Amino acid sequence: MPKLEDLEKELDALSRAEKARLLQRIVQDLGDSFPGVESTAGVCGGEPCIVRTRIPVWVLEQMRRQGVSEADILRCYPSLRAEDLADAWAYVRVHREEIGQQIHENEEA
């Protein structure tokens, strides 16, 4: 597999049109990814969590639904940054049903 440095050299050799096509392909490939959120088997039951933490997105969304302010969420979780909350809210917008189901399942437990 080519290394990043090799790919960068090849990128320099592409025309603007080829670079645009490549960029479209990359965006299409990453379209449903959220760099600030990850799901890892064996960590929090595989539920989506904020990177660098074991804080599930559903926990943050549940707090938001209960009226907890972002400032208070950040005080409750000192390891979180404002950008982590923005990542969580973006994830929730796209995965509303999944997060709602996780909240429901955890309320029943």
Secondary structure, DSSP 8 states (H G I E B T S, - for coil): ---HHHHHHHHHHS-HHHHHHHHHHHHHHHTT--TTEE--TTSGGG--EETTS--BHHHHHHHHHTT--HHHHHHH-TT--HHHHHHHHHHHHHSHHHHHHHHHHHHH-
